[in-house]
Amino acid sequence: SSSSSSSWVIIISCAITTLLIDVSASSSSSSSEEGNIDFRFKTFNENNASEFAFTENSTTHMRALQVTFDIGADSTGIADASGQVTYITPLHLWDPDHNYTASFNTSFLLNIGPTEDGSGASNTSGGGMAFMLSSRPASDVPNSYGSGLGLVDFTLPSHNDDDDDYTFVAIEFDTFRDAFDPDNANHVGIDVNSTVSLNTSRLDDYNVTLNWNTTTTNGEDNTNTGVWIDYDGHDKSFDIFLANQASDSLGEKPEVPIISRFRLELDRILPENVYLGFSASTGTIKETHSVLQWNFNSTGFPP
């Protein structure tokens, strides 16, 4: 009898352990305090797709968030495309009763690469993607392909949006040089309601390359890009870090930021509750935009 009971304990224990491993491998998300968000997605699939909102051109595929089409050798329809993906629960960013803006840290692993057509892989890059805080969940924006980065109608003056209720702050990861861009396609920028950046940083200066099929001194194995974004709600400033890596898991955060202490008062730009996510676009030159992992944590918001 005691031997039989021990066997059942072992079986149940193993089952629970297996369940915890499976859940952890997929995702874990929780809100530790009211108003704060805390989640970690180690992979993306049909089991956690319900935790996101997608536009028409976005989906989960190959264990990743595909912000634009990822359709391998069949590149039909991927040119001049755009997309958005947002986490379904909004972040309580600021509160007028407390005169307080939340701090947050987010990290994610990106794969931006060429698509293949009948002639093989392209050696060029086109479009780009962005991490965004938006006043609305994932939405299709007309004419937001190319330099619109999935965020704005690029045919409008200064690449602004004509919807007064739609506001966003975005960290762009640009792989194509438009006329209004700095003198390098491979750059990071901070955008407010426009894709004409308030601040940019050349990634070549930090030995980082966004599109893995462009020339890089890092070597062909460093095909992914780790990103760490810290926002201090007290100082109201951003620190942004990037590093190329070969692994499909986020590596160690670099010591030196790409953009340091850039001040931006989010409470003067965005509504109290905002949606977190990604946008991306292609032009006539095609590339894919994948998010392999994503972590987010906001802290210190008063109860």
Salt bridges, closest charged atoms under 4 A:
ASP95 OD2 - HIS92 NE2 3.93
ASP95 OD2 - HIS98 ND1 3.44
ASP163 OD2 - ARG136 NH1 3.14
GLU172 OE2 - HIS187 NE2 2.98
ASP174 OD2 - HIS187 NE2 3.47
ASP181 OD1 - HIS187 NE2 3.68
ASP183 OD1 - ARG202 NH1 3.29
ASP205 OD2 - ARG202 NE 3.52
ASP230 OD2 - LYS253 NZ 2.58
ASP232 OD2 - ARG261 NH2 3.93
ASP235 OD2 - ARG261 NH2 2.86
ASP239 OD2 - ARG261 NH1 2.91
GLU265 OE1 - ARG268 NE 3.11
ASP267 OD2 - LYS236 NZ 3.08
GLU272 OE1 - HIS92 NE2 3.52
GLU287 OE2 - HIS289 NE2 2.86
